[in-house]
Amino acid sequence: MELITNTNPIEMIQDVSQIVQGTPTPSKFIEANTTAVSLDHIKRDCIIPVFAKDNETTISHYDFINATHEVATSLFSTSINTPNIRVSHQIKGRVPSAINKPARELLEHEKTIYYERMAFMFEIPNKQIVVNNQVLNLTIGGVRAYNQENLYSKKTIEKFKVFIGFKNTVCTNLCISTDGLKSEIRVSGISELQQTIYELVTNYNQEAHLGNMERMHKFSLNEFEFAHLVGKMKLYHFLRKSNKKDKFPIQLTDSQITSVVKGYYKDPNFRCSENNDLNLWNLYNLFTEANKSSYIDSNLERNVNTYEFVQNIGNSLQNKSANWYLQHIL
């Protein structure tokens, strides 16, 4: 799919009341084993992990969310909505005065908790774009995973992931492009973190991202082609390492690929047409829907991988060029 920048994205903005949005679902932007929590809970009820050897504090989940909020507010000059926060892997503790109590007798004020992994997103008000007859909301967010830190050492640089992209209002699927994600942010303080977030947002090519997603709708696979594609995706994970070198890498797991197959026939919004054709926009959303079952610490990278993979397939279909996933049907 040749990259062609849309120089006038404002034309894509329509009266959203006139858009057919499909069947709304209560699904979340990430599922796996996550739980929804409030920002107030993160701020008031959670302790802040420290580096064990010098007792220096880490950058807390609350500070990360607040830093992102401040950058977004300054750049978009608007009041940003309340964040949607998902957490997993609760780490439990207790205050010293309750050290000898049985767990079942602990009072609430005697318990301590924090969450090893956290993902959040803000939706930017008045930034709705219509792509392929579906409403997308501009979104900014991030991921923090303490399991990727060595908390048993002295304080060192800390790792964060930040993204900017769109959320499909039909299904809450996140649509993130390659330049909309920084997956290896390493900073030692809040100011450095905010500077990196600022650079990500200002360098994000929204027009190119929207243009590429819009063009996905122009390319389709029939049932045989889809089955061939899925078969090759499943084969990829079992290839010898030397045989993977010249093939586009797939990060979705085998069970997630199976979910895509189920969605091909049964997804209320993105299933195949009556003649069993599936356009690449629907394929992309089946991928991002399946990716919701990924853990917080791998979700964003897999999301971007699905975008790049669909782009790769689209390029081959448009240019009629060889592609291992399609080589027998071109």
C-alpha positions in Angstrom: 0.0 0.0 0.0 1.9 3.0 -1.2 2.1 5.8 1.4 0.3 8.9 0.2 -0.1 11.7 2.6 -3.6 13.1 3.0 -2.9 16.9 2.9 -6.4 17.8 4.0 -7.5 15.5 6.8 -10.2 18.0 7.8 -12.3 16.7 4.9 -12.5 13.3 6.7 -14.3 15.0 9.6 -18.0 14.5 9.3 -21.2 14.9 11.4 -20.7 11.8 13.6 -24.5 11.5 14.2 -24.8 10.5 10.5 -22.2 7.7 10.7 -23.1 4.1 10.8 -21.1 2.9 13.8 -22.0 -0.7 13.8 -22.9 -2.6 16.9 -21.6 -0.9 20.0 -19.9 -3.3 22.5 -18.9 -2.9 26.1 -15.4 -4.1 25.3 -12.3 -2.5 26.8 -9.2 -1.0 25.1 -7.2 -3.8 26.7 -8.6 -6.9 28.4 -6.2 -9.8 29.4 -6.4 -10.0 33.2 -6.8 -6.3 33.8 -9.0 -4.4 36.1 -10.4 -0.8 35.8 -9.3 1.6 38.5 -9.7 5.3 39.1 -7.0 7.9 39.1 -7.9 8.8 42.7 -7.4 5.1 43.7 -3.9 5.1 42.1 -3.0 8.4 43.9 -4.4 7.7 47.4 -4.5 3.9 47.9 -1.3 2.6 46.3 2.2 2.7 47.7 5.1 3.8 45.5 7.7 1.1 44.9 11.3 2.0 45.7 14.7 0.8 44.6 15.7 -1.6 47.4 19.4 -0.8 47.8 19.0 3.0 48.3 15.3 3.4 49.0 15.0 5.9 46.2 11.4 6.2 44.9 10.4 5.2 41.4 8.2 7.4 39.2 4.7 6.5 40.4 1.9 5.5 38.1 0.0 8.6 39.2 3.0 10.9 38.3 3.3 9.2 34.9 -0.4 9.7 34.1 -0.3 13.3 35.4 2.8 14.1 33.3 1.1 12.9 30.2 -2.0 14.8 31.0 0.0 18.1 31.4 1.7 17.6 28.0 -1.5 16.8 26.2 -3.3 19.7 27.8 -0.6 22.1 26.8 -0.4 20.8 23.2 -4.1 20.5 22.5 -5.2 23.6 24.5 -8.3 21.8 25.8 -9.6 20.2 29.0 -8.6 16.5 28.6 -11.1 13.8 29.6 -10.7 11.6 32.7 -8.2 8.7 31.9 -9.3 5.2 31.3 -6.9 3.1 33.5 -6.4 -0.6 33.5 -4.1 -2.4 36.0 -2.9 -6.0 36.6 -0.6 -8.1 38.8 -1.5 -6.6 42.1 1.4 -6.7 44.6 0.1 -6.9 48.2 1.7 -6.0 51.5 0.9 -4.9 55.0 1.9 -2.2 57.5 4.4 -3.2 60.3 1.8 -3.1 63.0 -0.1 -6.0 61.3 2.9 -8.2 60.8 1.6 -11.0 63.0 -2.0 -10.9 61.9 -3.5 -13.8 59.8 -4.4 -12.5 56.3 -8.1 -13.0 56.8 -8.1 -10.6 59.9 -6.3 -7.7 58.2 -8.2 -4.5 58.2 -8.3 -2.3 55.1 -6.0 0.3 56.5 -3.5 -2.4 57.4 -3.1 -3.5 53.7 -0.8 -2.0 51.2 -1.0 -2.6 47.4 0.5 -1.4 44.1 0.1 -2.7 40.6 3.0 -4.1 38.8 1.5 -3.2 35.4 -0.6 -0.3 34.3 -2.0 1.1 31.1 -4.0 4.2 30.6 -5.4 6.4 27.8 -6.9 9.9 27.5 -9.3 10.7 24.7 -8.8 14.2 23.3 -12.1 16.1 23.1 -13.3 17.4 19.7 -10.7 15.3 17.8 -13.1 12.9 16.2 -12.2 11.6 12.7 -14.3 9.4 10.4 -12.4 6.6 8.7 -14.1 4.0 6.6 -17.5 5.2 7.9 -16.4 4.6 11.5 -15.7 7.3 14.2 -12.2 7.3 15.6 -11.2 9.4 18.6 -7.7 10.9 19.0 -6.1 9.2 22.0 -2.9 9.5 24.0 -1.7 7.1 26.7 1.0 5.0 28.1 2.1 1.8 29.8 4.3 1.2 32.9 5.5 -2.3 33.9 7.5 -2.5 37.0 8.4 -6.1 36.1 10.8 -4.5 33.5 12.7 -2.6 36.3 15.3 -4.1 38.6 13.9 -2.9 41.9 16.4 -4.8 43.8 19.2 -2.5 42.7 20.1 1.2 43.2 18.0 3.8 41.5 18.7 3.9 37.8 16.9 5.1 34.6 13.3 3.9 34.4 11.3 2.5 31.5 8.0 3.8 30.0 5.9 3.4 26.9 3.9 6.2 25.4 1.6 6.2 22.4 -0.7 8.6 20.4 -3.2 7.2 17.9 -6.9 6.6 17.6 -9.5 4.6 19.3 -12.3 3.1 17.2 -15.5 4.0 18.9 -17.3 0.9 17.5 -15.1 -1.5 19.5 -12.6 0.5 21.5 -9.8 -1.0 19.4 -6.6 1.1 19.5 -5.1 2.1 16.1 -1.5 2.9 16.6 1.1 3.6 13.8 4.8 3.1 13.9 5.6 6.7 14.6 2.8 6.9 17.2 4.6 4.7 19.7 7.7 5.1 21.8 8.2 1.7 23.4 11.7 2.2 24.9 11.5 5.5 26.9 14.3 5.5 29.4 14.4 8.5 31.8 15.5 9.4 35.3 12.9 12.0 36.1 9.5 13.6 35.3 10.9 16.5 33.2 12.8 14.1 30.9 9.6 12.0 30.6 7.5 15.0 29.7 10.0 16.1 27.1 9.9 12.7 25.4 6.1 12.7 25.4 6.1 16.1 23.9 8.5 15.0 21.1 6.4 11.9 20.3 3.2 14.0 20.0 4.7 16.7 17.9 6.5 14.3 15.5 3.4 12.1 15.0 2.2 12.2 11.4 -1.5 12.1 11.9 -2.3 12.7 8.3 -0.2 9.8 7.0 -1.7 7.5 9.6 -5.3 8.4 8.7 -4.6 8.1 5.0 -3.1 4.6 5.4 -6.1 3.4 7.5 -8.6 4.9 5.0 -6.9 3.1 2.1 -7.1 -0.3 3.9 -10.8 -0.4 2.9 -9.8 -0.6 -0.8 -8.1 -4.0 -0.7 -9.9 -7.3 0.1 -9.2 -11.0 0.5 -11.7 -13.7 -0.5 -12.3 -16.7 1.8 -9.5 -18.8 0.2 -7.0 -16.0 0.4 -7.9 -15.3 4.0 -7.5 -19.0 4.9 -4.1 -19.1 3.1 -3.0 -16.0 5.0 -4.1 -17.4 8.4 -2.3 -20.7 7.6 0.9 -18.9 6.8 0.6 -16.8 10.0 0.3 -20.0 12.1 3.2 -21.6 10.2 5.5 -18.6 10.9 5.9 -19.2 14.6 7.2 -22.8 13.9 9.7 -21.9 11.1 13.4 -22.4 11.7 15.1 -19.2 12.8 17.0 -19.0 9.5 13.8 -19.3 7.5 12.2 -16.3 9.3 14.8 -13.8 8.2 13.2 -12.7 5.0 9.6 -12.9 6.2 7.5 -10.2 7.9 7.5 -11.0 11.7 4.2 -11.8 13.3 3.8 -11.0 17.0 0.2 -12.3 17.5 0.1 -15.6 19.3 -1.4 -18.8 17.9 -4.5 -18.4 20.1 -5.0 -14.8 19.0 -4.8 -15.8 15.3 -7.5 -18.3 16.1 -9.6 -15.5 17.5 -9.2 -13.6 14.2 -10.6 -16.7 12.4 -13.6 -16.7 14.7 -14.1 -13.0 14.1 -14.0 -13.5 10.3 -17.3 -15.3 10.6 -18.8 -14.0 13.8 -17.6 -10.5 14.7 -20.6 -8.2 14.7 -18.7 -5.2 13.3 -15.8 -6.7 11.2 -16.8 -10.1 9.9 -16.6 -11.0 6.3 -19.3 -9.8 3.8 -22.1 -12.1 2.5 -19.8 -13.3 -0.3 -17.1 -14.0 2.3 -14.8 -11.2 1.2 -12.9 -9.3 4.0 -11.3 -5.9 3.4 -8.0 -5.0 5.0 -9.7 -2.5 7.3 -11.8 -5.2 8.8 -8.9 -7.6 8.9 -6.8 -4.9 10.8 -9.6 -4.5 13.4 -9.9 -8.3 13.8 -6.1 -8.2 14.6 -6.4 -5.4 17.1 -9.4 -6.9 18.7 -7.5 -10.2 19.2 -4.6 -8.3 20.6 -6.7 -7.1 23.6 -5.9 -10.4 25.2 -2.2 -9.5 25.4 -0.7 -8.6 28.7 -0.2 -4.9 29.4 3.6 -5.1 28.9 3.3 -6.5 25.3 0.1 -5.0 24.1 1.4 -1.8 22.4 4.2 -3.5 20.4 1.8 -6.1 19.1 -0.7 -3.4 18.2 1.8 -1.6 16.0 3.0 -4.9 14.6 -0.6 -5.6 13.3 -0.6 -2.2 11.6 2.7 -2.8 9.9 1.6 -6.3 8.9 -1.6 -5.1 7.2 0.4 -2.3 5.5 2.8 -5.0 4.2 -0.1 -7.1 2.8 -1.7 -4.0 1.3 1.6 -3.1 -0.5 1.7 -6.6 -2.1 -1.9 -6.5 -3.2 -1.5 -3.0 -4.7 1.8 -3.7 -6.4 1.1 -7.3 -7.2 4.5 -8.1 -5.7 5.6 -11.4 -4.1 4.7 -11.9 -0.4 5.3 -15.1 1.5 1.9 -14.8 3.2 0.3 -14.5 -0.2 2.8 -16.0 -2.7 0.5 -18.7 -4.0 -2.5 -16.5 -4.7 -0.9 -13.5 -6.6 
